[in-house]
Amino acid sequence: MGTTPYLVLSALLFTVGAVGVLLRRNAIVVFMCIELMLNAANLAFVTFARLHGGLDGQVIAFFVMVVAAAEVVVGLAVIVAIFRTRRSASVDDASLLRY
Amino acid sequence: MSALTTLDVRAVEPVATAGGVYAWTFLLIAFPALGALVLLLGGRRTDRIGHVVGTLASLASFVVAALLFVDMLGRAAEDRAVNQPLFDWLPAAGLQVSVGLLLDPLSMAFVLLITGVGTLIHVYSIGYMQHDPRRRRFFGYLNLFVAAMLLLVLADDYLVLYVGWEGVGLASYLLIGFWQHKNSAAVAAKKAFVVNRVGDMGMTLAVMAMFAVFGTTAFSGVLGGADQVSEGWLTVIGLLLLLAACGKSAQFPLQSWLLDAMEGPTPVSALIHAATMVTAGVYLIVRSGAIYAGAPLAQTAVVVVGTITLVMGAIIGCAKDDIKRVLAGSTMSQIGYMVLAAGLGPAGYAFAIFHLLTHGFFKANLFLGAGSVMHAMDDEVDMRRYGGLRRYLPLTFLTFAAGYLAIIGVPPFAGFWSKDRIIEAAFADNLLVGTCALLGAGITAFYMTRLMLMTWFSERRWKPDVHAHESPLVMTLPLLALGLLSLVGGAAMLWTAGGIVEWLEPVVGEEEHALPFPVWVLTAATLVVIVAGVALAWMRYGREQVARTAPTRVSFATTAARRDLYGDAVNEVALMRPGQRLTGSLVYADSRGLDRAVNGVAALMGGSSGLLRRVQTGFVRSYALSMLGGTVLVVVALLSVRLS
């Protein structure tokens, strides 16, 4: 079985994630879309690792997972803190930091 | 250049290094400098002892000077010059400046004059400034003045001399403007400072030129190597030094500050005119004799400047009604005599210094006497409101008369001996210059007699509520001392211990001048001219009544002399107005041109950044979109490069 289906799936997942980030207002959903993009990238890494028969891609996928986990911790904490003060999780409402 | 720096630089005269009592030479400067330091930094705590400390500092310096003088008298003429090296000031490669003191017969004469007359002026000031709340500060400035002047005459390097030169300028500024609450005093101080700066510029350039030509600024190097330098350079340096001397000594064309400097307290005028400041220019020229020896053009310029100033000062003195301004005009004139003599080379140097010393005695005497009169007359300076004072201030009158006879040159008073020698030397040099000097003596006799008659004789023209009284002893004692010096000082210096000419000979050299006619003819002619001047003044002011207010319908010459021969007007037209216009146009160019360009660039940046910051909307999703757009752009760019 070739690698094409995996790569197509990866591209689809990434597109879904990117569109979600751009279009959705809820911070939690935006966050999940970011995870989706990260995992799409992971899938591509692993596929290529398999294609080349090396371990580099696998290792990088692990790194991405660890960093993503850390990011989730910080990101969710920020979202919760914002929600507590502003009673809203919409990313458009948190637009004070502008010109 | 290298050829010049490897010159066989010999000392001007054999110079011994300081030992014995000469190790104390630095104390001459240290005492007054310390006095100034204590009084100016001590603040109000030293208010009560200020005048004592100041006077003692000056007196201590005089005592040291007297001890050194006695020792120097005992030495042979050729090893009287002593050098005391103090420390290395600028030990840089190619420029070695070390601070040292040079005590030779020339600087010894100055040191004695500065500390001696200076101390008498200090003592006099105790009484004169008694009721001034800032007396302590006054004495601090006086000490600073004396210290700076001593540094000037004791330095063995032109750069060190320059430090004293500037110190004298600073001290004179502080003292002329001492009564700073009077606007006229503040303006006069500023004027003195600014005019002096013009002269200082000449000094700066001269020092730079010396360094460029000789590779050193030490007296030994510059004066010793002067005969191996081209005449062009010597002329340049000589003219620059003359400019410097003109500034300090109030010579034409930088004379205008001296008459305004009368705004300071009277002891200051005495100090400036007799012991310090205006003598600095004469000292500079005499000290730089080796340079002028190789620059006849510069020497001629010195003579011309001196002659013009001596006539100008005398003419100005004739028309003034302010007693201090008459004396100021006479100072200009007398310094003109000295500069004229200094321009005659070795034939005149000794006489310039001789006249400087006698002038120091009688001019200090006259100024302090004028101060005593003002003290008695409630600070009135207009001679038209004096008259008949000889009965009320007998002591002051007596000493003033001695000063008067000395300045107009009546034998055996001090001025006769010195002025007569200068007139002789001038005639030997050039008939025209000699005639001017002779004429100057006549005019001097005229205006000084006028001053005498208007102040001491004639009827009382006082203001109604004036009660003239003799000054306290602390003021009359210095007057008596100076009066005595005016009487015997000249003859004493000429006839005792070989005389001043022989005393100065190792430093300035000596040259016999040949007169086209016997000396006694000239002396007789001088006396005749003086008597004519006195008689003219008596006919005009002794026989006739003196008007209480200055007559307004007067000849053009009188008007011109009253306005200082239009010195200020010339300065204004030639320098001030063009300077103002230059400043105005520069300000215009600056505000309209430069400022606009700079402000325009700033406005452009501000405006464009104001537009650019609109991009920062605060919406996360629009940032994300721009990131995506950027990424896509990069990817497309990479792909297009890869595929093409």
Interface residues (C-beta under 8 A of the other chain):
Chain A: A18 V21 L22 L23 R25 V30 V91 D92 A94 S95 L96 L97 R98 Y99
Chain B: R613 R614 V615 Q616 T617 G618 F619 V620 R621 A624 L625 L628
